[in-house]
Amino acid sequence: MFGWDAFENARRFRAAWDSVKIVREVRYSLFTFGETELPYYLVLSGNDEDDAVSVTHGDVKITRPMIITPDNSDPEFEDFFESTDDQSLAQFVMARTASFSNLRLRNHAGSRRVVTESVEEAVAKLNRQLDTEDEDRVAILTAPAAFAGFAVLRYASERIMQSVPDNIQELREKGFLP
């Protein structure tokens, strides 16, 4: 039976998920085997006591196991959340989806720097910088400060889901699938 705790967890997860945005997307597929790095900038709006906007540069490393065993069947999240409650909530929801089983995700976030711009101004400035550098492999994410980990998790999750067709094609080309 679907219990109240499961319903409440799903509701809390959905609220966090919907509060974050990927404002500059990346179009590259993840590697089918091994490790992929997903660099990003995370622009966080301040909380009620502190309206400061901050920017963090980081990257997520996604490792797909070469051999699937019972010990590596659930997804692993490393350094995404400051709260163990948020980590448990994400693990609870994500472990129940087939597309996220057998993955290890590790977040490497740099230090936060406070900026004087609004979220929109910070995003525009980062977009100009990335355009000037002709950089098309770095995403820009936005979120309320309390949901920083969910922003990075959403980015990584969407990259995983969007890479599936290319990964299946590569498996077919290598003879692993009919």
PyMOL commands that set and color helices and strands:
alter all, ss='L'
color gray80, all
select helices_A, chain A and resi 4-18+70-72+84-94+98-100+119-132+145-173
alter helices_A, ss='H'
color red, helices_A
select strands_A, chain A and resi 21-24+34-45+53-64+76-78+104-109+113-115+139-144
alter strands_A, ss='S'
color yellow, strands_A
deselect
rebuild
show_as cartoon
